[in-house]
């Protein structure tokens, strides 16, 4: 079985405006071993200000962690 990885340029979406954290930052953190929301907050500072982004940040992290668990490629900007 051959695995083909395709690089797709995607624009980042800001999840946490207070700390300028993008969906790509959250996905990258998941590939680097972050598995829980408190770990994400400690690593990135995401949602430690106003908290408006918490639901979207948690959802993005959960999806990225699921992809890592299934060993699926995650699209992350370089």
Secondary structure, 3 states (H helix, E strand, C coil): CCCCCCCCCCCCCEEECCCCEEHHHHHHHHHCCCCCHHHHHHHHCCCCCCCCCHHHHHHHHHHHHHHHHCCCCCCCCC
